[in-house]
Amino acid sequence: MDGDGMGHLSDIEIALLLTGGGSRALHQVLTEHLEACAACRALLVESALADRAGSQGSEGRGGPATVPPDGAVARVLQAMEAAFPETVNSPAARRRIPLVPLSTSCADRPVLAAQSLSADTLPTLTSDDGSVVVHFRRPEPGGPIRAYVVRRAPSQPGQMWIVFAGGQRAFPVDSGGEADLPGIAESDLLDGRLALELRPREGEPGDPEG
Amino acid sequence: MGAHMDPGKARDWNSLLASCLDGGGRRAWSEFVAAAYPVIARVLPPGTDEAAIEDFVQSLLLKLLENDCRGLRSFDSSLGVPFPAYLHVIAVRHRIDRSRVSRSRPAIDIEKAVEVLGVAPEAERRLQRRELLEAVERLSPQQRIAVRLLLEGLSVKELAGILGVTEGGAGALVWRARQELKVILGAGV
C-alpha cells in the first residue's frame, strides 16, 4: 500500500492531501509530484469525488447504506477468521521488530524523507516497513543515549521495550515514547542488534510473565 | 472532506486499531469491522446492492490483513491524518483495481476548460486542445496543478486542502491562473 516502488504517493500521503493535514512545505512537495504524475492525481481526484458523493449519500441523497445490514459484520469477520486465524483469534503475544538504519532509499517517499531530516548526529533506525522510526540523542554529555520512538501505527501505552542483543538487555519505553539506554554505545546502534519489542500487558493472555 | 473525516473521532479509531494490532482478538476485530464497514461502503456508487457491498468490504479487509496486517500497520497516526481518511483512500484504490478502470482521465476537456477557466469567447472560438495544453504548461507549477485538479472536477475548497492553503488563497491562485491563461491565449491565438 505504501507505493509500488515507482515513486508514487502512498495512500497516507494522498489522505494527508485530502484532509489538509501536514505542513505547507510538505504539501508543496506532494503537489509537485501530483503535477507530474497522472496516476496519483487520478487517485486523489477519485478519492475526493467519492468522498463528496458519500457525504451526499449520508445526507439522504442516495449512496450505499452507512449501517451494515444484519449479519454482514459477522460474515465478514468469519471470512477474516478463516483466512487469518492467527491474526484474528490469537491473544496478545510478544512481537519483536528489528531496527535497521534509515536508508536513503526513502528519497521517493516525501513523508519519510522529511522526517529523516529531523534526525541529529546520531543515526535514526527504522523497521523494514517504515512503521516504526527511532531517533536517538544524548541529552547530557557522558550520559546515556536516549531513544525517541515514533510508532506510526497506533499503539497501546506501556507495552514497548527497546531490546538489545536478542533480549539480553531491555529498556522500557515510557508513555511519551522515550527510553534511556544506559550502557548502549553509539556503535551499538548500527550493528543491527537493537529491536523494538511489543509486550502484552501484565496478566493478559500471551504474557509469559503474567 | 466529509463528516467521516472528522478528526474528533481519531482517538477512538487509533485506540481500536491499536487494540486489533496488539492482539485484541476477535472482539476487537469485530468492532473494527463494524466501524470500517460504512467507511469502505461509501466509496461505492449509489445503487450498489448489499451483497456487492459486503463482497467489496470483505475483499478489502482480507487484503489489509495480508502480510501481518501490513496495510494497517502502514498507517502513520503521527501525521494527524484520521484513520477513516486513510481507509477511504485505500478503498478507492481497491475499487479502481477491482473495476480495472484506467486511472488516467482525459487530460483536458475543452468545453469544461472554457466554462471553468472563463476564457474569452473570441479565444473559445479558436481554441484548440493543443493550444490550451501549451498554455497550461506555461503556468507556474502551483497554478498548473490547481488548473488540472479543477478541470478534473474538484472544487476550490477541496483544492485549498490539497495545496495546504486557505480557500481564499486557492481562489486567488485560480484567479491569477485564469488571468495568465487569458493573456497567453489572447496573445497566442
Interface residues (C-beta under 8 A of the other chain):
Chain A: M1 D2 S10 D11 I12 I14 A15 L16 L17 L18 T19 G20 G21 G22 S23 R24 L26 H27 Q28 T31 E32 L34 E35 A38 A39 R41 A42 L43 L44 V45 E46 S47 A48 L49 A50 D51 R52 A53 G54 S55 G57 S58 G62 G63 P64 A65 T66 V67 P68 P69 A72 V73 A74 R75 V76 L77 A79 M80 E81 A83 F84 T87 V88 N89 S90 P91 A92 A93 V111 D129 G130 S131 V150 R152 A153 P154 S155 Q156 Q159 L198 P200 G206
Chain B: M1 G2 A3 H4 M5 P7 W13 N14 S15 L17 A18 S19 L21 D22 G23 G24 G25 R26 W29 S30 V33 A34 Y37 P38 A41 R42 V43 L44 P45 P46 G47 T48 E50 I53 E54 V57 Q58 L61 L62 L65 D68 C69 R70 G71 L72 R73 S74 F75 D76 S77 S78 L79 G80 V81 P82 F83 A85 Y86 H88 V89 I90 A91 V92 R93 R95 I96 R103 S104 R105 A107 P141 Q142 R144 I145 R148 L149 E152 G153 L154 E158 A160 G161 I162 L163 G164 V165
